[in-house]
Amino acid sequence: SQQGEEDPQALSIQEGENATMNCSYKTSINNLQWYRQNSGRGLVHLILIRSNEREKHSGRLRVTLDTSKKSSSLLITASRAADTASYFCATAPNYGGSQGNLIFGKGTKLSVKP
Amino acid sequence: GAGVSQSPSNKVTEKGKDVELRCDPISGHTALYWYRQSLGQGLEFLIYFQGNSAPDKSGLPSDRFSAERTGGSVSTLTIQRTQQEDSAVYLCASSSGLAGGPRWETQYFGPGTRLLVL
């Protein structure tokens, strides 16, 4: 079942603008990860934020986590055409069950126009 | 190797035939995962291998799906008697297996196998 839900489903911006994508989830988590996917192929890990962290940065990426609202956001600053891709959040639920089961959302499709 | 590799890149088959999809994980990674991604959807977990432990098969959608991992490295996902609804991209990922459990680890994905069942 899908735990993470990204919002919006699609986002179109101009190069140089900032892009913000949100992720909501349902259950208590150990951590939340963001991945990027180009052209429906393999995913690339972007960043992992632990449940006891509130904000994390990596280059032009900024991720926030609000466990009280069960939500996370991914901000890409000064976007480039090369940032065009689908972005997925993935949660590691903090309950028994599959130890390997990262639960992915359906993704936000970002289009950055030059 | 440098990254996770999968073969074939694309596979077209007829309904009812069996298919085998292969995954070569990053050398030294003990954890290996299979996911399925249908068009426009997120990733659906299928199966997880960790070292010599029994695999977690909780995500396999039916008994037509099976996977094995020989020698703790290469993995093969087999779909028997394929159906049209099996059409999807099948993604393999691996992780080091060292961080206290896969939920803490970065997963490295292969490029996927795009399966089309006619």
gemmi code that builds the backbone of each chain (N, CA, C; Angstrom):
import gemmi

chains = {
    "A": [
        ("SER", (0.850, -1.191, 0.000), (0.000, 0.000, 0.000), (0.878, 1.230, 0.000)),
        ("GLN", (0.379, 2.309, -0.548), (1.132, 3.541, -0.631), (1.040, 4.263, 0.696)),
        ("GLN", (2.177, 4.633, 1.257), (2.154, 5.402, 2.495), (2.435, 6.853, 2.193)),
        ("GLY", (3.457, 7.116, 1.354), (3.804, 8.487, 1.037), (2.969, 8.993, -0.124)),
        ("GLU", (2.497, 10.195, 0.007), (1.759, 10.839, -1.069), (2.413, 12.162, -1.367)),
        ("GLU", (2.905, 12.316, -2.601), (3.552, 13.568, -2.960), (2.526, 14.564, -3.493)),
        ("ASP", (2.875, 15.803, -3.318), (1.996, 16.883, -3.751), (2.881, 18.035, -4.186)),
        ("PRO", (2.695, 18.638, -5.361), (1.670, 18.278, -6.341), (2.069, 17.055, -7.148)),
        ("GLN", (1.160, 16.560, -7.971), (1.492, 15.438, -8.838), (2.409, 15.891, -9.961)),
        ("ALA", (2.229, 17.146, -10.399), (3.072, 17.686, -11.462), (3.330, 19.152, -11.168)),
        ("LEU", (4.520, 19.600, -11.532), (4.933, 20.982, -11.267), (5.764, 21.461, -12.438)),
        ("SER", (5.391, 22.630, -12.979), (6.132, 23.188, -14.102), (6.605, 24.581, -13.728)),
        ("ILE", (7.902, 24.818, -13.825), (8.467, 26.121, -13.434), (9.496, 26.561, -14.462)),
        ("GLN", (9.928, 27.798, -14.355), (10.974, 28.330, -15.216), (12.339, 28.130, -14.546)),
        ("GLU", (13.328, 27.970, -15.373), (14.695, 27.856, -14.863), (15.018, 29.041, -13.952)),
        ("GLY", (15.674, 28.741, -12.841), (16.031, 29.795, -11.889), (15.050, 29.914, -10.737)),
        ("GLU", (13.826, 29.447, -10.941), (12.843, 29.481, -9.856), (13.109, 28.334, -8.885)),
        ("ASN", (12.479, 28.460, -7.721), (12.570, 27.378, -6.732), (11.407, 26.418, -6.927)),
        ("ALA", (11.654, 25.149, -6.638), (10.610, 24.128, -6.736), (10.415, 23.505, -5.360)),
        ("THR", (9.173, 23.445, -4.930), (8.860, 22.828, -3.644), (7.903, 21.666, -3.856)),
        ("MET", (8.284, 20.514, -3.330), (7.447, 19.325, -3.404), (7.189, 18.828, -1.990)),
        ("ASN", (6.000, 18.351, -1.762), (5.614, 17.917, -0.429), (5.292, 16.434, -0.407)),
        ("CYS", (5.461, 15.862, 0.761), (5.182, 14.436, 0.947), (4.465, 14.275, 2.273)),
        ("SER", (3.359, 13.559, 2.257), (2.671, 13.244, 3.510), (2.658, 11.733, 3.682)),
        ("TYR", (2.697, 11.294, 4.910), (2.713, 9.859, 5.183), (1.780, 9.572, 6.353)),
        ("LYS", (1.583, 8.274, 6.619), (0.507, 7.927, 7.551), (0.984, 7.391, 8.890)),
        ("THR", (2.082, 6.632, 8.879), (2.477, 5.966, 10.120), (3.778, 6.550, 10.653)),
        ("SER", (4.094, 6.218, 11.872), (5.360, 6.608, 12.476), (6.519, 6.048, 11.653)),
        ("ILE", (7.567, 6.843, 11.499), (8.668, 6.435, 10.619), (10.011, 6.487, 11.338)),
        ("ASN", (10.971, 5.731, 10.804), (12.363, 5.830, 11.245), (13.083, 6.950, 10.500)),
        ("ASN", (12.823, 7.012, 9.205), (13.443, 8.045, 8.394), (12.627, 8.240, 7.134)),
        ("LEU", (12.954, 9.257, 6.403), (12.286, 9.531, 5.142), (13.379, 9.852, 4.134)),
        ("GLN", (13.237, 9.300, 2.953), (14.240, 9.513, 1.912), (13.574, 10.131, 0.687)),
        ("TRP", (14.338, 10.911, -0.034), (13.894, 11.444, -1.323), (14.766, 10.856, -2.420)),
        ("TYR", (14.096, 10.446, -3.503), (14.771, 9.896, -4.666), (14.322, 10.657, -5.905)),
        ("ARG", (15.148, 10.588, -6.907), (14.872, 11.231, -8.185), (14.898, 10.161, -9.277)),
        ("GLN", (14.016, 10.291, -10.265), (13.965, 9.326, -11.354), (13.862, 10.073, -12.673)),
        ("ASN", (14.796, 9.778, -13.542), (14.764, 10.347, -14.892), (14.134, 9.350, -15.850)),
        ("SER", (13.189, 9.828, -16.638), (12.657, 9.064, -17.770), (12.237, 7.646, -17.405)),
        ("GLY", (11.607, 7.477, -16.235), (11.052, 6.173, -15.884), (12.071, 5.072, -15.687)),
        ("ARG", (13.312, 5.442, -15.446), (14.343, 4.420, -15.247), (14.760, 4.361, -13.786)),
        ("GLY", (16.003, 4.029, -13.533), (16.448, 3.827, -12.166), (16.375, 5.078, -11.316)),
        ("LEU", (16.190, 4.873, -10.025), (16.111, 5.984, -9.096), (17.477, 6.313, -8.532)),
        ("VAL", (17.667, 7.579, -8.214), (18.906, 8.042, -7.600), (18.571, 8.641, -6.245)),
        ("HIS", (19.265, 8.171, -5.230), (19.038, 8.673, -3.880), (19.523, 10.115, -3.769)),
        ("LEU", (18.691, 10.961, -3.183), (19.055, 12.368, -2.998), (19.456, 12.661, -1.562)),
        ("ILE", (18.615, 12.289, -0.634), (18.859, 12.691, 0.747), (18.024, 11.826, 1.688)),
        ("LEU", (18.543, 11.577, 2.874), (17.825, 10.850, 3.925), (17.744, 11.744, 5.139)),
        ("ILE", (16.565, 11.872, 5.701), (16.399, 12.654, 6.919), (15.813, 11.739, 7.983)),
        ("ARG", (16.432, 11.730, 9.141), (15.998, 10.850, 10.216), (14.841, 11.486, 10.975)),
        ("SER", (14.126, 10.662, 11.704), (12.912, 11.143, 12.376), (13.210, 12.180, 13.456)),
        ("ASN", (14.464, 12.213, 13.944), (14.802, 13.202, 14.975), (15.447, 14.450, 14.386)),
        ("GLU", (15.464, 14.536, 13.061), (15.990, 15.724, 12.386), (14.838, 16.544, 11.843)),
        ("ARG", (15.014, 17.832, 11.752), (13.951, 18.713, 11.262), (14.284, 19.295, 9.894)),
        ("GLU", (15.576, 19.428, 9.609), (15.963, 20.027, 8.338), (17.323, 19.486, 7.940)),
        ("LYS", (17.496, 19.343, 6.617), (18.775, 18.862, 6.114), (19.040, 19.502, 4.760)),
        ("HIS", (20.307, 19.793, 4.496), (20.685, 20.439, 3.252), (21.683, 19.574, 2.504)),
        ("SER", (21.589, 19.655, 1.177), (22.595, 19.021, 0.330), (22.656, 19.805, -0.959)),
        ("GLY", (23.675, 20.633, -1.098), (23.785, 21.473, -2.287), (22.584, 22.382, -2.430)),
        ("ARG", (21.890, 22.278, -3.562), (20.698, 23.116, -3.793), (19.422, 22.498, -3.215)),
        ("LEU", (19.561, 21.402, -2.524), (18.400, 20.730, -1.949), (18.255, 21.060, -0.470)),
        ("ARG", (17.003, 21.290, -0.087), (16.708, 21.455, 1.337), (15.491, 20.600, 1.658)),
        ("VAL", (15.642, 19.742, 2.647), (14.543, 18.873, 3.053), (14.143, 19.220, 4.474)),
        ("THR", (12.849, 19.297, 4.700), (12.337, 19.492, 6.053), (11.459, 18.307, 6.417)),
        ("LEU", (11.347, 18.064, 7.687), (10.518, 16.966, 8.190), (9.749, 17.462, 9.404)),
        ("ASP", (8.448, 17.283, 9.375), (7.583, 17.630, 10.507), (6.846, 16.363, 10.910)),
        ("THR", (7.365, 15.686, 11.932), (6.770, 14.405, 12.325), (5.404, 14.603, 12.975)),
        ("SER", (5.153, 15.771, 13.529), (3.836, 15.998, 14.142), (2.756, 16.086, 13.078)),
        ("LYS", (3.120, 16.583, 11.896), (2.166, 16.676, 10.785), (2.342, 15.519, 9.800)),
        ("LYS", (3.319, 14.656, 10.081), (3.610, 13.537, 9.189), (3.793, 14.045, 7.754)),
        ("SER", (4.698, 15.013, 7.628), (4.934, 15.574, 6.300), (6.389, 15.979, 6.138)),
        ("SER", (6.807, 16.030, 4.883), (8.155, 16.448, 4.528), (8.060, 17.300, 3.275)),
        ("SER", (9.033, 18.177, 3.109), (9.089, 18.931, 1.864), (10.500, 18.896, 1.311)),
        ("LEU", (10.574, 18.925, -0.009), (11.837, 18.989, -0.725), (11.846, 20.293, -1.507)),
        ("LEU", (12.831, 21.115, -1.235), (12.982, 22.384, -1.941), (14.222, 22.304, -2.811)),
        ("ILE", (14.058, 22.599, -4.082), (15.191, 22.724, -4.998), (15.319, 24.195, -5.336)),
        ("THR", (16.428, 24.792, -4.975), (16.620, 26.219, -5.239), (17.306, 26.420, -6.585)),
        ("ALA", (17.043, 27.584, -7.183), (17.681, 27.970, -8.448), (17.649, 26.822, -9.452)),
        ("SER", (16.445, 26.375, -9.764), (16.293, 25.158, -10.577), (16.932, 25.306, -11.957)),
        ("ARG", (17.291, 24.149, -12.503), (17.904, 24.070, -13.828), (17.094, 23.097, -14.677)),
        ("ALA", (17.219, 23.226, -15.974), (16.500, 22.312, -16.866), (16.861, 20.855, -16.555)),
        ("ALA", (18.093, 20.634, -16.115), (18.538, 19.265, -15.807), (17.857, 18.691, -14.569)),
        ("ASP", (17.155, 19.533, -13.812), (16.417, 19.034, -12.641), (15.103, 18.381, -13.043)),
        ("THR", (14.729, 18.501, -14.311), (13.501, 17.884, -14.798), (13.550, 16.380, -14.561)),
        ("ALA", (12.598, 15.880, -13.788), (12.584, 14.474, -13.388), (11.358, 14.255, -12.522)),
        ("SER", (11.150, 13.013, -12.111), (10.140, 12.709, -11.098), (10.835, 12.539, -9.762)),
        ("TYR", (10.205, 13.051, -8.731), (10.787, 13.007, -7.389), (9.860, 12.215, -6.469)),
        ("PHE", (10.450, 11.262, -5.774), (9.677, 10.378, -4.908), (10.163, 10.496, -3.471)),
        ("CYS", (9.210, 10.475, -2.550), (9.598, 10.287, -1.164), (9.392, 8.820, -0.814)),
        ("ALA", (10.190, 8.324, 0.089), (10.101, 6.931, 0.525), (10.259, 6.896, 2.031)),
        ("THR", (9.361, 6.204, 2.680), (9.400, 6.144, 4.132), (9.741, 4.750, 4.612)),
        ("ALA", (10.394, 4.700, 5.744), (10.708, 3.450, 6.423), (9.835, 3.406, 7.675)),
        ("PRO", (8.702, 2.753, 7.610), (7.777, 2.744, 8.739), (8.400, 2.153, 9.990)),
        ("ASN", (7.997, 2.692, 11.113), (8.545, 2.257, 12.396), (7.602, 1.258, 13.051)),
        ("TYR", (7.340, 0.153, 12.341), (6.531, -0.911, 12.915), (7.002, -2.224, 12.335)),
        ("GLY", (6.564, -3.298, 12.939), (6.994, -4.611, 12.479), (6.518, -4.892, 11.074)),
        ("GLY", (7.084, -5.857, 10.479), (6.757, -6.161, 9.085), (8.019, -6.217, 8.273)),
        ("SER", (7.905, -6.021, 7.012), (9.052, -6.161, 6.142), (10.172, -5.202, 6.516)),
        ("GLN", (11.334, -5.746, 6.754), (12.488, -4.908, 7.059), (13.026, -4.231, 5.807)),
        ("GLY", (12.648, -4.743, 4.649), (13.184, -4.186, 3.410), (12.220, -3.278, 2.704)),
        ("ASN", (11.092, -3.081, 3.282), (10.008, -2.459, 2.552), (9.994, -0.951, 2.703)),
        ("LEU", (10.849, -0.274, 1.952), (10.704, 1.176, 1.805), (9.414, 1.413, 1.041)),
        ("ILE", (8.578, 2.305, 1.536), (7.294, 2.564, 0.890), (7.392, 3.871, 0.120)),
        ("PHE", (7.211, 3.788, -1.187), (7.348, 4.937, -2.066), (5.991, 5.556, -2.384)),
        ("GLY", (5.999, 6.876, -2.537), (4.822, 7.559, -3.043), (4.765, 7.470, -4.555)),
        ("LYS", (3.788, 8.140, -5.150), (3.616, 8.092, -6.596), (4.457, 9.137, -7.318)),
        ("GLY", (5.026, 10.056, -6.572), (5.975, 10.972, -7.172), (5.390, 12.292, -7.637)),
        ("THR", (6.249, 13.282, -7.716), (5.932, 14.569, -8.327), (6.761, 14.703, -9.594)),
        ("LYS", (6.082, 14.979, -10.696), (6.790, 15.145, -11.968), (7.130, 16.624, -12.125)),
        ("LEU", (8.413, 16.927, -12.057), (8.882, 18.314, -12.162), (9.394, 18.585, -13.565)),
        ("SER", (8.927, 19.681, -14.125), (9.405, 20.119, -15.433), (9.978, 21.524, -15.277)),
        ("VAL", (11.244, 21.688, -15.620), (11.901, 22.988, -15.534), (12.170, 23.469, -16.948)),
        ("LYS", (11.522, 24.568, -17.305), (11.635, 25.080, -18.671), (12.784, 26.071, -18.769)),
        ("PRO", (13.628, 25.907, -19.798), (14.782, 26.818, -19.945), (14.341, 28.220, -20.379)),
    ],
    "B": [
        ("GLY", (31.076, -4.174, -9.430), (30.960, -3.248, -10.542), (30.681, -1.844, -10.070)),
        ("ALA", (30.574, -0.928, -11.007), (30.398, 0.471, -10.681), (28.999, 0.755, -10.164)),
        ("GLY", (28.040, -0.004, -10.622), (26.674, 0.253, -10.213), (25.863, -1.010, -10.361)),
        ("VAL", (24.559, -0.894, -10.090), (23.655, -2.023, -10.254), (23.317, -2.150, -11.736)),
        ("SER", (23.432, -3.330, -12.266), (23.066, -3.544, -13.665), (21.928, -4.545, -13.747)),
        ("GLN", (21.103, -4.351, -14.774), (19.970, -5.230, -14.988), (19.899, -5.619, -16.455)),
        ("SER", (19.427, -6.826, -16.681), (19.243, -7.264, -18.063), (18.021, -8.167, -18.156)),
        ("PRO", (17.325, -8.156, -19.300), (17.545, -7.230, -20.406), (17.012, -5.837, -20.068)),
        ("SER", (17.297, -4.859, -20.917), (16.757, -3.516, -20.709), (15.267, -3.505, -21.019)),
        ("ASN", (14.915, -4.216, -22.056), (13.523, -4.313, -22.484), (13.200, -5.753, -22.813)),
        ("LYS", (11.980, -6.150, -22.516), (11.541, -7.504, -22.816), (10.090, -7.470, -23.257)),
        ("VAL", (9.842, -8.003, -24.439), (8.473, -8.131, -24.935), (8.177, -9.624, -24.993)),
        ("THR", (7.070, -10.012, -24.415), (6.722, -11.423, -24.390), (5.242, -11.595, -24.635)),
        ("GLU", (4.860, -12.806, -24.912), (3.448, -13.106, -25.131), (2.823, -13.621, -23.848)),
        ("LYS", (1.593, -13.292, -23.685), (0.844, -13.752, -22.520), (0.990, -15.267, -22.374)),
        ("GLY", (1.265, -15.689, -21.141), (1.397, -17.115, -20.872), (2.825, -17.629, -20.860)),
        ("LYS", (3.759, -16.824, -21.414), (5.151, -17.253, -21.418), (5.822, -16.901, -20.085)),
        ("ASP", (6.915, -17.590, -19.795), (7.706, -17.280, -18.605), (8.825, -16.302, -18.983)),
        ("VAL", (9.191, -15.437, -18.038), (10.314, -14.522, -18.270), (11.244, -14.532, -17.063)),
        ("GLU", (12.510, -14.280, -17.350), (13.519, -14.161, -16.293), (14.206, -12.820, -16.423)),
        ("LEU", (14.287, -12.112, -15.317), (14.940, -10.809, -15.283), (16.139, -10.926, -14.351)),
        ("ARG", (17.236, -10.325, -14.751), (18.477, -10.505, -14.004), (18.936, -9.191, -13.378)),
        ("CYS", (19.547, -9.323, -12.203), (20.097, -8.149, -11.509), (21.483, -8.472, -10.973)),
        ("ASP", (22.439, -7.614, -11.300), (23.787, -7.704, -10.726), (23.968, -6.540, -9.760)),
        ("PRO", (24.030, -6.805, -8.470), (24.143, -5.697, -7.508), (25.559, -5.133, -7.469)),
        ("ILE", (25.707, -4.071, -6.744), (27.036, -3.508, -6.523), (27.870, -4.524, -5.737)),
        ("SER", (29.094, -4.701, -6.170), (29.971, -5.670, -5.525), (30.107, -5.382, -4.034)),
        ("GLY", (29.892, -6.422, -3.221), (30.018, -6.265, -1.775), (28.725, -5.936, -1.060)),
        ("HIS", (27.708, -5.533, -1.811), (26.414, -5.242, -1.185), (25.717, -6.550, -0.833)),
        ("THR", (25.297, -6.649, 0.413), (24.653, -7.891, 0.846), (23.128, -7.826, 0.744)),
        ("ALA", (22.585, -6.642, 0.627), (21.131, -6.496, 0.550), (20.716, -6.218, -0.888)),
        ("LEU", (19.658, -6.888, -1.336), (19.162, -6.724, -2.710), (17.654, -6.693, -2.683)),
        ("TYR", (17.083, -5.802, -3.479), (15.640, -5.572, -3.484), (15.115, -5.609, -4.924)),
        ("TRP", (13.890, -6.095, -5.063), (13.178, -5.979, -6.338), (11.918, -5.152, -6.111)),
        ("TYR", (11.674, -4.236, -7.068), (10.473, -3.418, -7.055), (9.822, -3.492, -8.435)),
        ("ARG", (8.557, -3.154, -8.460), (7.830, -3.049, -9.730), (7.214, -1.651, -9.791)),
        ("GLN", (7.302, -1.062, -10.973), (6.717, 0.268, -11.173), (5.822, 0.236, -12.406)),
        ("SER", (4.530, 0.355, -12.173), (3.597, 0.446, -13.281), (3.551, 1.879, -13.765)),
        ("LEU", (3.041, 2.070, -14.981), (3.061, 3.378, -15.632), (2.453, 4.446, -14.730)),
        ("GLY", (3.235, 5.492, -14.473), (2.736, 6.625, -13.704), (2.541, 6.356, -12.224)),
        ("GLN", (3.042, 5.231, -11.765), (2.847, 4.871, -10.363), (4.164, 4.908, -9.599)),
        ("GLY", (4.043, 4.808, -8.281), (5.226, 4.684, -7.452), (5.766, 3.272, -7.516)),
        ("LEU", (6.755, 3.011, -6.689), (7.383, 1.695, -6.673), (6.663, 0.770, -5.716)),
        ("GLU", (6.467, -0.438, -6.175), (5.835, -1.475, -5.369), (6.901, -2.490, -4.968)),
        ("PHE", (7.110, -2.658, -3.685), (8.097, -3.603, -3.187), (7.682, -5.030, -3.528)),
        ("LEU", (8.640, -5.820, -3.970), (8.361, -7.218, -4.294), (9.056, -8.168, -3.326)),
        ("ILE", (10.381, -8.074, -3.226), (11.139, -9.050, -2.440), (12.465, -8.446, -2.008)),
        ("TYR", (12.993, -8.942, -0.907), (14.235, -8.426, -0.326), (15.093, -9.595, 0.127)),
        ("PHE", (16.366, -9.555, -0.252), (17.359, -10.537, 0.184), (18.388, -9.836, 1.074)),
        ("GLN", (18.773, -10.484, 2.158), (19.844, -9.968, 3.003), (20.766, -11.129, 3.341)),
        ("GLY", (21.939, -11.100, 2.760), (22.943, -12.121, 3.028), (22.393, -13.514, 2.802)),
        ("ASN", (22.610, -14.372, 3.792), (22.150, -15.755, 3.706), (20.799, -15.990, 4.378)),
        ("SER", (20.179, -14.912, 4.847), (18.886, -15.049, 5.508), (17.798, -15.393, 4.507)),
        ("ALA", (16.718, -15.958, 5.029), (15.571, -16.241, 4.170), (15.025, -14.927, 3.615)),
        ("PRO", (14.723, -14.884, 2.322), (14.246, -13.634, 1.729), (12.871, -13.236, 2.263)),
        ("ASP", (12.635, -11.950, 2.258), (11.320, -11.414, 2.597), (10.513, -11.328, 1.316)),
        ("LYS", (9.561, -12.215, 1.178), (8.776, -12.313, -0.057), (7.411, -11.655, 0.082)),
        ("SER", (7.241, -10.835, 1.099), (5.910, -10.341, 1.435), (5.272, -9.491, 0.349)),
        ("GLY", (6.070, -8.973, -0.588), (5.509, -8.119, -1.627), (5.176, -8.821, -2.929)),
        ("LEU", (5.518, -10.076, -3.045), (5.244, -10.777, -4.304), (3.738, -10.866, -4.513)),
        ("PRO", (3.234, -10.445, -5.680), (1.784, -10.343, -5.870), (1.074, -11.676, -6.064)),
        ("SER", (1.781, -12.690, -6.505), (1.148, -14.008, -6.687), (2.229, -15.064, -6.731)),
        ("ASP", (1.797, -16.319, -6.728), (2.781, -17.411, -6.754), (3.393, -17.587, -8.144)),
        ("ARG", (2.990, -16.756, -9.098), (3.653, -16.800, -10.403), (5.014, -16.093, -10.350)),
        ("PHE", (5.199, -15.317, -9.296), (6.438, -14.552, -9.134), (7.364, -15.278, -8.155)),
        ("SER", (8.618, -15.387, -8.522), (9.616, -15.944, -7.622), (10.956, -15.283, -7.909)),
        ("ALA", (11.843, -15.362, -6.950), (13.174, -14.797, -7.140), (14.172, -15.631, -6.374)),
        ("GLU", (15.366, -15.659, -6.892), (16.444, -16.319, -6.188), (17.697, -15.471, -6.298)),
        ("ARG", (18.593, -15.730, -5.379), (19.871, -15.008, -5.381), (20.963, -16.035, -5.151)),
        ("THR", (21.743, -16.254, -6.176), (22.759, -17.294, -6.126), (24.083, -16.728, -5.634)),
        ("GLY", (24.692, -17.446, -4.690), (26.007, -17.040, -4.193), (26.023, -15.683, -3.544)),
        ("GLY", (24.880, -15.218, -3.107), (24.819, -13.927, -2.438), (25.081, -12.743, -3.329)),
        ("SER", (25.011, -12.951, -4.665), (25.288, -11.842, -5.565), (24.157, -11.668, -6.564)),
        ("VAL", (24.283, -12.267, -7.718), (23.310, -12.087, -8.799), (21.947, -12.616, -8.382)),
        ("SER", (20.906, -11.891, -8.801), (19.542, -12.311, -8.516), (18.755, -12.423, -9.814)),
        ("THR", (17.832, -13.379, -9.820), (16.937, -13.559, -10.962), (15.501, -13.507, -10.472)),
        ("LEU", (14.706, -12.660, -11.103), (13.267, -12.592, -10.839), (12.573, -13.329, -11.973)),
        ("THR", (11.768, -14.317, -11.631), (11.070, -15.117, -12.633), (9.574, -14.877, -12.516)),
        ("ILE", (8.959, -14.617, -13.649), (7.506, -14.489, -13.716), (7.002, -15.596, -14.621)),
        ("GLN", (6.204, -16.472, -14.061), (5.656, -17.583, -14.841), (4.287, -17.213, -15.398)),
        ("ARG", (3.986, -17.767, -16.555), (2.651, -17.601, -17.165), (2.257, -16.114, -17.133)),
        ("THR", (3.068, -15.292, -17.773), (2.878, -13.842, -17.690), (1.479, -13.424, -18.119)),
        ("GLN", (1.006, -12.373, -17.488), (-0.280, -11.755, -17.784), (-0.034, -10.314, -18.226)),
        ("GLN", (-1.012, -9.730, -18.903), (-0.843, -8.358, -19.381), (-0.634, -7.378, -18.227)),
        ("GLU", (-1.245, -7.660, -17.086), (-1.091, -6.753, -15.944), (0.302, -6.812, -15.329)),
        ("ASP", (1.134, -7.772, -15.785), (2.516, -7.824, -15.318), (3.388, -6.797, -16.034)),
        ("SER", (2.862, -6.186, -17.084), (3.629, -5.181, -17.832), (3.982, -4.028, -16.898)),
        ("ALA", (5.272, -3.727, -16.790), (5.757, -2.707, -15.860), (7.266, -2.600, -16.026)),
        ("VAL", (7.845, -1.656, -15.310), (9.301, -1.601, -15.191), (9.680, -2.302, -13.898)),
        ("TYR", (10.584, -3.241, -13.988), (11.045, -3.982, -12.817), (12.420, -3.440, -12.428)),
        ("LEU", (12.482, -2.921, -11.219), (13.699, -2.269, -10.744), (14.348, -3.089, -9.649)),
        ("CYS", (15.645, -3.186, -9.728), (16.441, -3.862, -8.720), (17.287, -2.811, -8.010)),
        ("ALA", (17.499, -2.996, -6.729), (18.351, -2.094, -5.958), (19.206, -2.918, -5.011)),
        ("SER", (20.321, -2.357, -4.611), (21.131, -3.014, -3.586), (21.597, -1.982, -2.569)),
        ("SER", (21.929, -2.477, -1.405), (22.493, -1.608, -0.366), (23.538, -2.406, 0.400)),
        ("SER", (24.309, -1.698, 1.194), (25.472, -2.347, 1.809), (25.101, -3.422, 2.816)),
        ("GLY", (23.948, -3.256, 3.478), (23.564, -4.228, 4.492), (24.287, -4.023, 5.815)),
        ("LEU", (24.976, -2.881, 5.958), (25.826, -2.674, 7.136), (25.266, -1.696, 8.144)),
        ("ALA", (24.212, -0.992, 7.786), (23.762, 0.135, 8.612), (22.676, -0.234, 9.604)),
        ("GLY", (22.585, -1.486, 9.952), (21.611, -1.855, 10.963), (20.223, -2.109, 10.422)),
        ("GLY", (20.138, -2.379, 9.145), (18.833, -2.679, 8.567), (18.573, -1.814, 7.360)),
        ("PRO", (17.840, -2.344, 6.404), (17.660, -1.623, 5.135), (16.914, -0.321, 5.283)),
        ("ARG", (16.124, -0.177, 6.304), (15.382, 1.076, 6.430), (16.293, 2.255, 6.732)),
        ("TRP", (17.543, 1.981, 7.077), (18.487, 3.052, 7.358), (19.442, 3.313, 6.209)),
        ("GLU", (19.347, 2.506, 5.168), (20.384, 2.536, 4.147), (19.917, 3.176, 2.859)),
        ("THR", (20.872, 3.782, 2.177), (20.618, 4.261, 0.823), (20.564, 3.070, -0.112)),
        ("GLN", (19.529, 3.028, -0.910), (19.420, 1.975, -1.909), (19.893, 2.510, -3.257)),
        ("TYR", (20.689, 1.716, -3.935), (21.224, 2.089, -5.246), (20.491, 1.268, -6.294)),
        ("PHE", (19.883, 1.974, -7.222), (19.005, 1.331, -8.179), (19.697, 1.063, -9.509)),
        ("GLY", (19.282, -0.031, -10.136), (19.661, -0.285, -11.504), (18.743, 0.471, -12.454)),
        ("PRO", (19.007, 0.380, -13.755), (18.214, 1.124, -14.746), (16.854, 0.508, -15.018)),
        ("GLY", (16.633, -0.708, -14.545), (15.334, -1.332, -14.728), (15.216, -2.170, -15.985)),
        ("THR", (14.248, -3.075, -15.953), (13.845, -3.841, -17.134), (12.404, -3.488, -17.430)),
        ("ARG", (12.175, -3.009, -18.655), (10.811, -2.669, -19.058), (10.185, -3.891, -19.693)),
        ("LEU", (9.170, -4.447, -19.038), (8.511, -5.667, -19.500), (7.166, -5.324, -20.120)),
        ("LEU", (6.948, -5.829, -21.329), (5.662, -5.650, -21.998), (5.106, -7.023, -22.330)),
        ("VAL", (3.942, -7.299, -21.815), (3.286, -8.574, -22.082), (2.139, -8.335, -23.055)),
        ("LEU", (2.235, -8.955, -24.225), (1.213, -8.731, -25.261), (0.061, -9.727, -25.154)),
    ],
}
model = gemmi.Model(1)
for chain_id, residues in chains.items():
    chain = gemmi.Chain(chain_id)
    for i, (resn, *xyz) in enumerate(residues, 1):
        res = gemmi.Residue()
        res.name, res.seqid = resn, gemmi.SeqId(i, " ")
        for name, pos in zip(("N", "CA", "C"), xyz):
            atom = gemmi.Atom()
            atom.name, atom.element = name, gemmi.Element(name[0])
            atom.pos, atom.b_iso = gemmi.Position(*pos), 0.0
            res.add_atom(atom)
        chain.add_residue(res)
    model.add_chain(chain)
structure = gemmi.Structure()
structure.add_model(model)
structure.setup_entities()
